Amino acid sequence: VYNGSDKLWASLMEEMWTKIEHEFGGFRVRLHRASVKLSGELDSDNAKTRQSKRKAAILQLQVKGFTYLLLSLVGVVISILYKDALISIAAPVALSSPFLVYVMSFVHK
């Protein structure tokens, strides 16, 4: 190993990744990297198996993201529509929590 060869390889790799991202776009490269990471593919898998695993991993990620988005929107809508009912239910529970009682004991001293 020559002195400084690790820096040479690091700079070559950085240059290569920069060119690849410039050619294909940062989003597509990151999506590909995520699909490889999430797919759980094995070294013994052939190209067709790897591709199907990557597509399934990305589909699963998209379904999770959509589900979380939908649930958060439903939560926001419910909290807007029923804010008075939620406050009347949550306030007594929050005010009687042991932690809040503990904190308030220091405030009222």
Secondary structure, 3 states (H helix, E strand, C coil): CCCCHHHHHHHHHHHHHHHHHHHHCHHHHHHHHHHHHHHCCCCCCCHHHHHHHHHHHHHHHHHHHHHHHHHHHHHHHHHHHCHHHHHHHHHHHHHCCHHHHHHHHHHCC
